[in-house]
């Protein structure tokens, strides 16, 4: 077997290998309004045309004060069964899979005029219990403990999914 003549080219030890991965993401949706980039000044961005998508608000009704599994099942008109928490979590999972949202949505700050197509308690629970501070994930295991920390959340539904939202764009 003859040695590959190009194999010696792969032995350049004078410079370490370097890989640079960049992603522009949604950076085209903002414009730079101040100097920056050279390290002399900080970057300062301003929104260029508002949010990109539909803001959808999910909020617990004011009359819901108790967030125990038993009290929430009572509000839903559902029997507790053997284990109230297990029963509630199964209802939450079923509703989360039925919501016509994408499998993941970014959590954004509250926006005035956000859409509220699903104000029913079970839909709100399906979103609140599957949210972190930054994202809602349909596949996430629901956490009833999150209800003690957060009573409302606003999701940003990407434009391609807006047609699925009742009252969204056609």
C-alpha positions as CSV (number, residue, x, y, z in Angstrom):
1,X,0.0,0.0,0.0
2,X,1.4,3.4,-1.0
3,X,1.3,6.2,1.5
4,X,-0.9,9.1,0.8
5,X,1.3,12.1,-0.4
6,X,-1.2,14.6,1.0
7,X,-1.1,13.2,4.5
8,X,1.9,15.3,5.4
9,X,-0.2,18.4,4.8
10,X,-2.4,17.5,7.7
11,X,0.4,17.7,10.2
12,X,0.7,21.5,10.6
13,X,1.4,21.8,14.3
14,X,2.4,25.5,14.2
15,X,-1.2,26.7,14.4
16,X,-4.0,25.2,16.5
17,X,-7.2,24.4,14.7
18,X,-9.9,27.0,15.0
19,X,-13.6,26.8,14.3
20,X,-15.9,29.8,14.4
21,X,-19.6,29.3,14.4
22,X,-21.9,32.3,14.1
23,X,-25.6,32.7,14.0
24,X,-27.4,35.8,13.1
25,X,-30.9,34.6,14.3
26,X,-33.3,37.5,14.5
27,X,-30.6,40.2,14.6
28,X,-32.0,41.7,11.4
29,X,-35.1,42.8,13.4
30,X,-33.2,45.4,15.4
31,X,-31.1,48.4,14.3
32,X,-28.0,49.6,16.1
33,X,-28.6,53.2,17.4
34,X,-25.3,53.9,19.2
35,X,-21.6,53.3,18.5
36,X,-20.0,50.1,19.5
37,X,-18.5,46.9,18.4
38,X,-14.9,48.0,18.9
39,X,-14.9,47.7,22.6
40,X,-14.7,51.5,23.1
41,X,-18.4,52.0,23.6
42,X,-21.1,49.6,24.6
43,X,-23.7,48.5,22.0
44,X,-27.1,50.0,22.2
45,X,-30.0,48.5,20.3
46,X,-33.4,49.8,19.6
47,X,-36.4,47.8,18.3
48,X,-37.0,48.3,14.6
49,X,-40.7,47.8,14.1
50,X,-41.9,46.1,17.2
51,X,-42.1,42.4,18.0
52,X,-42.0,39.8,15.3
53,X,-45.0,37.5,15.9
54,X,-48.1,37.6,18.0
55,X,-48.0,38.1,21.7
56,X,-50.4,35.8,23.5
57,X,-51.2,36.3,27.2
58,X,-52.1,33.4,29.6
59,X,-53.1,34.6,33.1
60,X,-54.8,32.9,36.0
61,X,-58.1,34.5,36.8
62,X,-58.1,36.8,39.8
63,X,-60.6,34.6,41.6
64,X,-58.1,31.7,41.5
65,X,-56.3,32.1,44.8
66,X,-55.5,28.5,45.8
67,X,-53.0,26.7,43.5
68,X,-53.2,23.3,45.1
69,X,-54.2,20.4,42.9
70,X,-57.4,19.8,44.8
71,X,-58.6,23.4,44.6
72,X,-57.7,23.6,40.9
73,X,-59.6,20.4,40.1
74,X,-62.6,21.8,42.0
75,X,-62.4,25.0,39.9
76,X,-62.2,22.8,36.8
77,X,-65.2,20.7,37.9
78,X,-63.2,17.5,37.8
79,X,-63.1,14.8,40.5
80,X,-59.8,14.4,42.2
81,X,-59.7,10.6,41.8
82,X,-57.0,8.6,43.5
83,X,-54.3,11.3,43.4
84,X,-55.4,14.9,42.8
85,X,-51.9,15.9,41.6
86,X,-51.7,13.0,39.1
87,X,-55.2,13.7,37.9
88,X,-54.5,17.4,37.4
89,X,-51.2,16.8,35.6
90,X,-52.9,14.4,33.2
91,X,-55.5,17.0,32.3
92,X,-52.7,19.6,31.9
93,X,-50.8,17.3,29.6
94,X,-53.9,16.6,27.5
95,X,-54.6,20.3,27.1
96,X,-51.0,21.2,26.3
97,X,-51.0,18.7,23.5
98,X,-54.3,20.1,22.2
99,X,-53.3,23.7,22.1
100,X,-52.5,24.8,18.5
101,X,-49.2,26.5,19.6
102,X,-45.8,25.5,18.3
103,X,-43.9,23.0,20.4
104,X,-41.9,25.9,21.9
105,X,-42.5,29.6,22.3
106,X,-40.3,32.4,23.7
107,X,-41.6,34.0,26.9
108,X,-41.6,37.8,26.5
109,X,-42.4,40.8,28.8
110,X,-46.0,41.7,29.1
111,X,-47.3,43.5,26.1
112,X,-50.3,45.8,26.1
113,X,-53.0,44.5,23.8
114,X,-51.7,40.9,23.8
115,X,-54.2,38.4,22.4
116,X,-56.0,36.2,25.0
117,X,-57.7,33.5,22.8
118,X,-57.5,30.9,25.6
119,X,-58.6,32.4,29.0
120,X,-59.9,29.1,30.3
121,X,-58.2,27.8,33.4
122,X,-57.0,24.5,31.9
123,X,-55.2,26.3,29.0
124,X,-53.6,28.8,31.4
125,X,-52.4,25.9,33.6
126,X,-51.0,24.1,30.6
127,X,-48.9,27.1,29.7
128,X,-47.9,28.3,33.1
129,X,-46.8,24.9,34.4
130,X,-44.7,24.2,31.3
131,X,-42.9,27.5,31.2
132,X,-39.4,28.6,32.4
133,X,-38.5,32.2,32.7
134,X,-37.6,32.3,29.0
135,X,-39.4,29.5,27.1
136,X,-42.6,27.4,27.0
137,X,-42.1,23.8,25.9
138,X,-44.9,21.5,25.1
139,X,-42.7,18.5,26.0
140,X,-41.6,19.8,29.3
141,X,-42.9,18.0,32.4
142,X,-45.5,20.3,34.1
143,X,-44.5,21.8,37.4
144,X,-47.4,22.9,39.8
145,X,-44.7,24.7,41.9
146,X,-44.3,27.3,39.1
147,X,-47.9,28.5,39.9
148,X,-46.7,29.9,43.2
149,X,-44.1,32.1,41.4
150,X,-46.0,33.2,38.3
151,X,-49.6,34.0,37.7
152,X,-49.3,35.2,34.1
153,X,-47.0,34.7,31.1
154,X,-46.9,36.2,27.6
155,X,-45.7,34.0,24.8
156,X,-44.4,35.2,21.4
157,X,-46.0,33.0,18.7
158,X,-43.9,33.1,15.5
159,X,-45.6,34.6,12.4
160,X,-45.8,31.2,10.6
161,X,-48.1,29.9,13.4
162,X,-50.3,32.9,13.8
163,X,-53.0,31.4,11.5
164,X,-53.6,28.7,14.2
165,X,-54.5,31.2,16.9
166,X,-58.2,32.1,17.1
167,X,-58.5,35.7,16.1
168,X,-55.0,35.7,14.6
169,X,-54.2,36.7,11.1
170,X,-55.9,34.5,8.3
